[in-house]
């Protein structure tokens, strides 16, 4: 798993917002995913459509954000702008169901290579969709690990994403259908939004479930579930509620990857195979894409 960990960390990017004073502030996580465009028995001859994947709520209500990558030949990072709106036109890809908290933006790999960015992507062969969970053996109690930039902890000279662990708390068709997510028991903090969640290979497993020896990308962090706690004042008789505290329950909502594939399929149908453009230089998605899937 350690080797796979190092490989997938190259796909994880820091998403930033520019403040009025010009400084870039970390706000969320994104990662590069590749959907299979042309298969081949020889893995080196397969081709992929490459996208930046994060949450819908990260892109919503923003006109421009920045994505930070590690440089290949130097111990430093570089941030590039992504334009999200052109007037009222939304320039990123969203699911037709507004409850799905995912957003895609196409990336030109030639841009990444030209700028000597140390990048990688998580290919579709390493993705597990909900319809495959039973066959693979993904179930309650399975261990997962997630990666991102909680509280903006991102490193100075490198992105240095943080990896944390958890377990699958609830994963069933009812919840995925109604809430467009499933639950894990893990500590998720602001900044984790948009980060990938992977199944952790384990030799131990619960009775009635199956051990899974491979690691799969199973979803994207959306956010943590909250609960409200009432704080009482003893200065009144009887004691009265003085404040309400909103706390992190320790449960996190994870959007499964089938919804990301839905967005990709809509994109391909709408653009008939156009899979170019985006991050960096003075080009934006809107320069070359006539019609976007709007939120």
C-alpha positions as CSV (number, residue, x, y, z in Angstrom):
1,X,0.0,0.0,0.0
2,X,2.9,2.4,0.7
3,X,4.0,2.4,-2.9
4,X,0.4,3.1,-4.1
5,X,0.2,5.9,-1.5
6,X,3.2,7.6,-2.9
7,X,1.9,7.3,-6.4
8,X,-1.6,8.7,-5.7
9,X,-0.2,11.6,-3.6
10,X,1.1,13.1,-6.9
11,X,-2.5,13.4,-8.0
12,X,-3.6,15.5,-5.0
13,X,-3.6,19.3,-5.3
14,X,-4.2,22.2,-3.0
15,X,-7.1,24.6,-4.0
16,X,-6.6,28.2,-2.9
17,X,-8.5,31.5,-2.9
18,X,-6.8,34.8,-3.6
19,X,-7.4,37.5,-0.9
20,X,-7.7,41.2,-1.6
21,X,-4.0,41.7,-0.5
22,X,-2.9,39.2,-3.2
23,X,-2.1,36.3,-0.8
24,X,-3.3,32.8,-1.7
25,X,-5.2,31.1,1.1
26,X,-5.8,27.3,1.2
27,X,-9.4,26.4,1.2
28,X,-9.9,22.8,0.0
29,X,-8.5,19.7,-1.7
30,X,-8.7,18.4,-5.3
31,X,-7.2,15.5,-7.2
32,X,-6.6,14.5,-10.7
33,X,-8.6,11.5,-12.0
34,X,-8.5,9.8,-15.4
35,X,-11.5,8.2,-17.0
36,X,-10.7,5.5,-19.5
37,X,-11.1,6.9,-23.1
38,X,-9.5,4.0,-25.1
39,X,-8.8,0.6,-23.6
40,X,-6.0,-1.7,-24.5
41,X,-4.7,-5.0,-23.0
42,X,-1.3,-3.2,-22.7
43,X,-1.8,-0.7,-19.9
44,X,0.9,1.6,-21.4
45,X,-1.3,2.0,-24.5
46,X,-4.5,3.0,-22.7
47,X,-5.7,6.6,-23.0
48,X,-7.6,8.7,-20.5
49,X,-9.5,11.9,-20.2
50,X,-7.9,13.9,-17.3
51,X,-10.0,16.0,-14.9
52,X,-9.5,17.9,-11.7
53,X,-12.1,16.6,-9.2
54,X,-13.3,18.4,-6.1
55,X,-16.6,19.4,-4.4
56,X,-19.4,21.4,-6.0
57,X,-19.5,23.6,-2.8
58,X,-15.8,24.5,-3.4
59,X,-16.5,25.9,-6.8
60,X,-19.9,27.4,-6.1
61,X,-20.1,31.1,-5.5
62,X,-16.5,31.7,-6.7
63,X,-15.4,33.3,-10.0
64,X,-11.8,32.2,-9.8
65,X,-9.7,29.9,-7.7
66,X,-6.1,28.7,-7.8
67,X,-4.6,25.2,-7.9
68,X,-1.2,24.5,-6.5
69,X,1.1,21.8,-7.9
70,X,4.6,20.6,-7.0
71,X,7.3,21.3,-9.5
72,X,9.2,18.3,-10.9
73,X,12.8,19.6,-11.0
74,X,12.7,21.9,-8.0
75,X,11.6,21.7,-4.4
76,X,8.9,24.3,-4.8
77,X,5.3,24.7,-5.8
78,X,3.5,26.7,-8.4
79,X,-0.1,28.0,-8.4
80,X,-2.2,28.4,-11.5
81,X,-5.6,30.2,-11.9
82,X,-8.8,28.4,-12.9
83,X,-11.6,30.6,-14.1
84,X,-15.0,29.3,-12.8
85,X,-17.4,31.9,-14.3
86,X,-17.8,34.1,-17.3
87,X,-20.6,36.4,-16.3
88,X,-23.5,34.2,-15.4
89,X,-22.0,31.2,-17.3
90,X,-20.6,28.5,-15.2
91,X,-17.3,27.1,-16.6
92,X,-17.0,23.9,-14.6
93,X,-18.8,20.6,-14.9
94,X,-21.5,19.6,-12.4
95,X,-24.0,16.8,-11.9
96,X,-27.5,17.3,-13.1
97,X,-28.7,16.5,-9.6
98,X,-27.8,19.6,-7.4
99,X,-27.5,17.3,-4.3
100,X,-24.4,15.7,-5.7
101,X,-21.5,17.6,-4.2
102,X,-19.0,17.0,-7.0
103,X,-17.4,19.2,-9.6
104,X,-15.1,18.4,-12.6
105,X,-12.8,20.6,-14.6
106,X,-10.9,19.2,-17.6
107,X,-7.1,19.5,-17.6
108,X,-4.7,19.5,-20.5
109,X,-1.8,17.2,-19.5
110,X,0.4,18.9,-22.0
111,X,0.1,22.1,-19.9
112,X,1.2,20.2,-16.8
113,X,4.2,18.6,-18.7
114,X,5.2,21.9,-20.3
115,X,5.3,23.6,-16.9
116,X,7.4,20.7,-15.4
117,X,4.8,19.8,-12.9
118,X,5.3,16.7,-10.8
119,X,1.8,15.2,-11.4
120,X,0.0,11.9,-11.6
121,X,-3.6,10.8,-11.8
122,X,-5.8,8.1,-10.4
123,X,-6.9,6.0,-13.3
124,X,-10.3,4.3,-13.6
125,X,-8.9,0.9,-13.0
126,X,-8.3,1.9,-9.4
127,X,-11.9,3.2,-8.9
128,X,-14.6,1.1,-7.3
129,X,-18.2,2.1,-8.1
130,X,-21.1,1.3,-5.8
131,X,-22.4,-1.4,-8.1
132,X,-19.1,-3.2,-7.7
133,X,-18.9,-2.9,-3.9
134,X,-20.6,-6.3,-3.2
135,X,-18.5,-8.2,-5.8
136,X,-15.3,-6.7,-4.5
137,X,-16.2,-7.1,-0.9
138,X,-16.4,-3.5,0.2
139,X,-18.7,-3.3,3.3
140,X,-19.4,-2.0,6.7
141,X,-16.4,-1.9,9.0
142,X,-13.8,-1.8,6.2
143,X,-10.9,0.5,6.8
144,X,-10.3,3.5,4.6
145,X,-7.7,6.2,4.3
146,X,-8.3,9.7,3.1
147,X,-5.9,12.5,2.0
148,X,-6.0,16.2,1.8
149,X,-5.2,19.5,3.5
150,X,-7.1,19.8,6.7
151,X,-7.0,23.3,8.3
152,X,-4.8,24.4,5.3
153,X,-1.9,22.3,6.5
154,X,-0.2,22.0,3.1
155,X,3.6,22.4,3.5
156,X,5.6,25.4,2.3
157,X,7.9,24.1,-0.4
158,X,5.7,21.1,-1.3
159,X,2.0,20.3,-1.1
160,X,2.6,17.4,1.5
161,X,-0.9,16.2,1.8
162,X,-2.0,14.6,5.1
163,X,-3.2,11.0,5.2
164,X,-5.6,9.9,7.9
165,X,-7.6,6.7,8.6
166,X,-11.2,5.7,9.3
167,X,-13.7,3.0,8.7
168,X,-16.9,2.7,6.7
169,X,-19.8,3.5,9.0
170,X,-22.7,3.2,6.7
171,X,-22.8,2.2,3.0
172,X,-26.1,1.1,1.5
173,X,-28.2,1.8,-1.6
174,X,-30.8,3.7,0.3
175,X,-28.4,6.3,1.6
176,X,-26.5,6.6,-1.7
177,X,-29.8,7.0,-3.6
178,X,-31.4,9.5,-1.3
179,X,-28.4,11.5,0.1
180,X,-25.9,10.9,-2.8
181,X,-23.3,9.9,-0.2
182,X,-22.3,7.2,2.3
183,X,-20.7,7.6,5.8
184,X,-17.3,7.0,7.2
185,X,-16.1,7.3,10.8
186,X,-13.1,9.6,10.5
187,X,-12.0,13.0,11.6
188,X,-12.6,15.4,8.7
189,X,-11.8,19.0,9.1
190,X,-12.2,22.2,6.9
191,X,-9.7,21.8,4.1
192,X,-10.4,18.1,3.6
193,X,-13.3,18.9,1.3
194,X,-12.7,17.4,-2.2
195,X,-10.1,14.9,-1.1
196,X,-10.0,11.2,-2.2
197,X,-11.1,8.3,0.0
198,X,-9.5,4.9,-0.6
199,X,-10.3,1.5,0.7
200,X,-7.4,0.2,2.8
201,X,-6.3,-3.4,2.0
202,X,-6.8,-5.6,5.0
203,X,-6.3,-9.2,5.9
204,X,-8.7,-8.9,8.9
205,X,-12.4,-8.4,8.3
206,X,-15.8,-8.7,10.0
207,X,-17.7,-12.0,10.0
208,X,-19.9,-12.2,6.9
209,X,-17.7,-9.8,4.9
210,X,-14.8,-10.4,2.5
211,X,-11.1,-9.4,2.8
212,X,-10.0,-7.0,0.1
213,X,-6.4,-7.1,-0.9
214,X,-6.4,-4.1,-3.3
215,X,-6.8,-0.4,-2.6
216,X,-9.6,1.4,-4.5
217,X,-10.7,5.0,-4.8
218,X,-14.3,4.8,-3.4
219,X,-15.3,8.4,-3.0
220,X,-14.7,12.1,-2.4
221,X,-14.9,13.9,1.0
222,X,-17.9,16.2,1.1
223,X,-17.8,17.3,4.7
224,X,-18.4,16.2,8.3
225,X,-21.8,15.7,9.9
226,X,-22.6,18.1,12.7
227,X,-24.7,17.8,15.9
228,X,-26.0,20.6,18.1
229,X,-25.3,20.8,21.8
230,X,-27.2,23.2,24.0
231,X,-25.2,25.2,26.6
232,X,-27.3,26.2,29.7
233,X,-26.9,29.2,32.0
234,X,-27.4,28.6,35.7
235,X,-28.0,32.3,36.3
236,X,-31.7,31.7,35.6
237,X,-34.3,29.6,37.4
238,X,-35.0,27.2,35.8
239,X,-31.6,27.1,33.8
240,X,-32.1,28.4,30.3
241,X,-30.3,27.8,27.0
242,X,-27.5,30.4,26.7
243,X,-25.9,29.2,23.5
244,X,-26.0,26.4,21.0
245,X,-22.7,24.8,20.0
246,X,-22.3,23.0,16.7
247,X,-19.9,20.1,16.9
248,X,-18.2,17.7,14.6
249,X,-19.9,14.3,15.1
250,X,-16.9,12.3,13.8
251,X,-19.0,11.1,10.9
252,X,-18.2,12.3,7.4
253,X,-20.2,12.3,4.2
254,X,-18.4,10.7,1.2
255,X,-19.7,11.1,-2.4
256,X,-19.2,7.8,-4.3
257,X,-17.4,7.9,-7.7
258,X,-20.4,6.8,-9.8
259,X,-21.6,10.4,-9.7
260,X,-18.3,11.7,-11.0
261,X,-18.6,9.2,-13.9
262,X,-22.1,10.6,-14.5
263,X,-20.7,14.1,-14.9
264,X,-18.0,12.7,-17.3
265,X,-20.5,10.9,-19.4
266,X,-22.6,14.0,-19.7
267,X,-19.5,15.9,-20.8
268,X,-18.6,13.4,-23.4
269,X,-22.2,13.3,-24.7
270,X,-22.4,17.1,-24.8
271,X,-19.0,17.7,-26.4
272,X,-18.6,14.5,-28.4
273,X,-15.2,13.5,-27.1
274,X,-13.7,17.0,-26.5
275,X,-11.4,16.4,-23.5
276,X,-9.1,19.4,-23.5
277,X,-8.2,22.6,-21.6
278,X,-8.0,24.3,-18.5
279,X,-5.7,25.0,-15.8
280,X,-3.2,27.8,-16.3
281,X,-1.8,30.3,-18.7
282,X,-4.5,32.6,-20.0
283,X,-6.9,29.9,-21.1
284,X,-10.0,28.8,-19.3
285,X,-12.5,26.1,-19.9
286,X,-14.8,28.6,-21.4
287,X,-12.4,29.6,-24.2
288,X,-12.8,26.3,-25.9
289,X,-16.0,24.7,-24.5
290,X,-19.2,26.1,-25.9
291,X,-21.6,24.3,-23.6
292,X,-21.1,23.2,-20.0
293,X,-23.1,21.1,-17.7
294,X,-24.5,23.8,-15.4
295,X,-25.2,23.4,-11.7
